[in-house]
Amino acid sequence: MHLRADITLHTAALFVHLASLVLGFGAVLAIDYYGALWLMGRKTLREVLDFTAPLHIPVWAGLGGLLFSGAFLHPDLSSPLTCVKLGLVLMLSLNGVQASALHRRLAAVDGGPVRRSLLIRGAVTASVSQAAWWGAVAIGFLNSQH
């Protein structure tokens, strides 16, 4: 099953898709970078939480823009790669909900020591996020070659 758009709509959707990728994935990279700075002792947890809290909006806006615009880019829903990409997008969404809860848990630490379980949860959250974003980008690139 294919959704077809004329060339003008396809071009506009491609622009929105790329802009949404920059917005959403760029915010994710900034969040993960600040998390790494905290782990290296270059930022406090409070600095990281204060910096990253507003970035949840561009992450979700970017992901929503990708979903909306992607529908107009001739997705081949019978392709196994497209199905894997959709699975990665679902994984991103669920991981994002979990990341928001993790952010709240870390904020509740309020200057105290961070439990090992929260550190592990943060590392898993960041790893899943990076793997899913890069995987979806790679599949999108491969699909665009056909």
C-alpha positions in Angstrom: 0.0 0.0 0.0 1.4 3.4 -1.0 0.3 6.9 -0.2 0.9 9.1 -3.3 1.5 12.9 -3.3 2.1 15.1 -6.2 5.7 16.5 -6.7 4.9 19.8 -5.0 3.4 18.2 -1.9 6.3 15.6 -1.9 8.9 18.4 -2.0 7.2 20.3 0.8 6.8 17.1 2.9 10.5 16.3 2.3 11.5 19.7 3.6 9.3 19.3 6.7 10.7 15.9 7.2 14.3 17.1 7.1 13.5 20.1 9.3 11.7 17.9 11.8 14.7 15.5 11.9 17.1 18.5 12.6 14.7 19.8 15.3 14.0 16.4 17.1 17.3 14.6 16.7 19.3 17.8 17.3 17.5 18.2 20.6 18.2 14.6 21.5 21.8 15.0 20.7 22.0 18.1 23.0 20.3 16.3 25.8 22.7 13.3 25.5 25.7 15.6 25.3 24.7 17.4 28.5 24.2 14.0 30.2 27.7 13.0 29.1 29.1 16.3 30.5 27.4 15.5 33.9 28.9 12.0 33.9 32.4 13.5 33.2 31.8 15.9 36.2 31.8 19.0 34.0 28.1 19.9 34.8 26.0 19.5 37.9 22.9 17.4 37.7 20.8 20.6 38.3 22.5 22.3 35.4 21.8 19.3 33.1 18.1 19.1 34.2 17.6 22.8 33.8 19.1 22.8 30.4 17.4 19.7 29.1 13.8 20.3 30.5 12.8 22.7 27.7 14.3 20.4 25.0 11.5 17.8 25.5 9.2 20.1 23.4 11.4 20.2 20.3 12.1 16.4 20.6 8.3 15.7 20.5 7.6 18.4 17.9 10.4 16.9 15.7 9.1 13.4 16.1 5.5 14.5 15.4 6.7 16.4 12.3 8.5 13.3 11.1 5.4 11.1 11.5 3.2 13.6 9.7 5.5 14.4 6.8 6.6 10.9 6.4 3.1 9.9 5.4 3.5 12.0 2.3 6.9 10.6 1.2 5.6 7.4 -0.5 6.2 5.0 2.4 6.1 1.4 1.1 4.3 -0.3 4.0 5.0 -3.7 2.4 8.8 -3.2 2.7 10.4 -5.0 5.7 12.8 -2.0 6.1 9.8 0.4 6.4 8.3 -1.9 9.0 11.5 -1.9 11.0 11.7 1.9 10.7 8.1 2.2 12.0 9.0 -0.1 14.9 12.0 2.1 15.7 9.7 5.2 15.7 7.4 3.4 18.1 10.4 2.5 20.3 11.4 6.2 20.2 8.0 7.2 21.3 7.8 4.8 24.2 11.4 5.6 25.2 10.5 9.3 25.1 7.7 8.7 27.6 10.1 6.8 29.8 12.8 9.5 29.5 10.3 12.1 30.7 9.6 10.0 33.8 13.3 9.6 34.3 13.8 13.3 34.1 11.3 13.8 36.9 13.0 11.1 39.0 16.4 12.7 38.6 14.9 16.1 39.5 13.5 14.6 42.7 17.1 13.6 43.7 17.5 17.4 44.5 21.3 17.5 45.1 21.6 14.1 46.8 23.4 11.1 45.5 22.0 9.5 42.3 21.2 5.8 42.8 23.0 3.3 40.6 19.6 2.1 39.2 18.9 5.6 37.9 22.3 5.9 36.3 21.7 2.5 34.6 18.2 3.6 33.5 19.7 6.8 32.1 22.4 5.0 30.2 19.9 2.5 28.7 17.5 5.3 27.8 20.2 7.3 26.0 21.5 4.1 24.2 18.0 3.1 23.1 17.4 6.6 21.9 20.6 6.9 19.9 20.2 3.4 18.4 16.6 4.1 17.3 17.2 7.6 15.9 20.3 6.5 14.0 18.6 3.3 12.8 15.5 5.2 11.5 17.8 7.8 9.8 19.8 5.0 8.1 16.6 3.2 6.9 15.2 6.5 5.7 18.4 7.1 3.7 18.3 3.5 2.3 14.6 3.8 1.4 15.3 7.1 -0.4 17.7 5.4 -2.8 14.9 3.4 -4.4 
